[in-house]
Amino acid sequence: MAGEPQDDCLFCKIVAGTIPATIVRETETTIAFRDINPQAPTHVLVIPKAHYRDAAALAAAAPDIAADVLRETQAVADEEKAESYRIVFNTGSGAGQTVWHAHAHVLGGRGLQWPPG
C-alpha cells in the first residue's frame, strides 16, 4: 500500500534506522542523506519518509509531501553552499531508478552539462 513501509525497501530501512546513512537533514516528512556512490561533490538524496514507488506515485498520492521533498532540496543546496545544482528524479528502470522508493538527487559542486549522460 502506498505510504506504508516496505520490508524489502532500502530507503524504508534508512527511515526506520535499521540501515545507517549519513543524514544531513530531517523533517517530519522527509530525510536527506549523502549518496553512497556520489556523482558530484554534492550528491544528497531527499526522500519522503512514507513509501511511494516513484516520483509519479508520490505526486499523485501525496502532492503535499512531494512539495516537502522539493522544499528540502533547496534547503540541502543552501546548506551545501551549492549556488547551482540539479534535482533529478529517476522514474522507472529505463531512467536509472534502482531503488523503488521516490527520491530526489541533489547534485552540485561542479559544472553539470546538459544533456546529462
N, C-alpha and C positions, 0 to 999 in steps of 0.2 A: 504494500500500500504506500502511496506517495506520502512523504513526510516521516514515515516510520523508519527507525534504524534498521539496517540490513546486516545480518550476521556475517555475510561474506564481503562486505564493503570496507576497503582500506580506510577511506575517509570517515566513515561512521565510527571505526575503531579509534581514529585520531580524536574525533569529537568526544568519544567515551573515555579517552585517556588510557586505553589499553595498548596503543601503539604510540611510541614517542614521536614528537615532531618539535621543531624549533618554532614555537609560536611567537609571532611578532605583535599581534593584536587579537582581541577577542571582544565581542559584543554579546548581547542577549541572543542574537540570531545568527551570528557569523563567527568564524575563526579564520585567521590569516596566518600562514606558516611558510617557511622557506622551502622551495622545491629541492628535493634531494639530488636532482640532476639539472642544475641551473644552466640555462641557455643564454644568460646575460648576467652582468654584475648584480643587478637587482632582478630576482625571479622569485616572486612570492605568490602563493595560491591563496585565493579568498574563496571560502566555501560557505554555503548555508549549513547550519548545524542540523537541520532537518534534511532527510534524504530525498532528493529528486534526481532522476536518472541523468538528466542533461539540462542545458540552459533552456531549451524549448519547454520541457516539462515544468521547470521551475517557474518560468514566465507565465505559463498557462494556469498553473495551480496556485501560485503564491506570488503575485506581482509585487506585493509589499516587501517580501523577503528578497526578491530579485533586485529591487531598488536598494535594499540594505547592502547587498553584495556590491553593487556598483558604487555606493557611497563609500564603502570600506576600501575599494580600490584606490580612490582618491586619497583617503587617509594614509594608506600604505605608501603611496607615491610621495606624499608630503613628508612622512617620517623618514623615508629613504632619500629624501632630497633629490628626487628624480624630476627634473624640470620638464623633460619629455619622457613619455612612457607609452607602452602599448598594453591594451587589455585584450586578451584572447580567450574566447570560449570555444573549445573544440566540441563539436556536437556530432557524434557518430564516429565509427571506427575509420571510415574513409577520410575524415578530417583530422585524425590523430588522437581521438579520445581513447584513453586506455583505462581510466578509472571511471566507472559508471555511477558517478555522484557529481552533480553540477559543480563546476569550479571555474573561476576566472584566474588566468595567469596575468600577473602584473610584471611586465618586463621593461627594464630601463637600465641606465648607466652606461650605455654605449649607443652608437648610431644604429638605428633599426631601419634597414632598407625596406622598400615596398616595391613589388610584392614580396612577401616573405617566401623563404624556401628556394 
